Amino acid sequence: IDDKWDFKVLKDKSFILLNGDGYYHFNRKGKLRYKIQGLYEVAAFAVDSNDNIFVFTSGYDDAGIYIYTPQGKLIKHIPKHHSNDGNFDFPRAATISPDNQIYLLEEVKKVEVYTREGKRTRIINLPFYAEDIDFIDNGNIIVRLNNGFLIVDTNFNVLESYREGPYRGPTNIIKSSQGEYFINNSFEHSIFK
């Protein structure tokens, strides 16, 4: 698999691996279930509480949000130009809130919030540079920075800050099917609950 960059674990412990032109779905033992390819400039993806997969593209003709079932069936494509003037030109990361709002990290200092239908409901300008975002079980958001991570509320007010010791320089934050977060950095691996 070329260009692999991100993955998410689903409820059945299978996992989705994102790459530059689509994604791969593997069972819990690593056997390929199916692949979705042919999308242009896949930039981010998220999984909702029903394990539906949201793929965000920033390409020219097919830019927008693609929503797939866990079995790989396309539910909906929301073209970029139909997203209430939302121009997700540089999506970096995405996550789905417990109430099914789409939080899209644009560039590094802006989050756009969309409905499942693609209507932008608000823009949040961040006072920090973010690399990745993901909802945690209590409804707050974990934010990966280049020098640690934060726990923030849905308005991105900082509740907790982890920038020292084993938390500095995280390269990835992965949520397990049991709700634990594994923080990978260049120094060591840590578990955050």
Secondary structure, DSSP 8 states (H G I E B T S, - for coil): --S--EEEE-TTS-EEEEETTEEEEE-TTS-EEEEEE--SSEEEEEE-TT--EEEEE--STT-EEEEE-TTS-EEEEEEGGGSTT---SSEEEEEE-TT--EEEEETTTEEEEE-TTS-EEEEEE-SS--SEEEE-TTS-EEEEETTEEEEE-TT--EEEEE-SGGGSSEEEEEE-TTS-EEEEESS-EEEE-
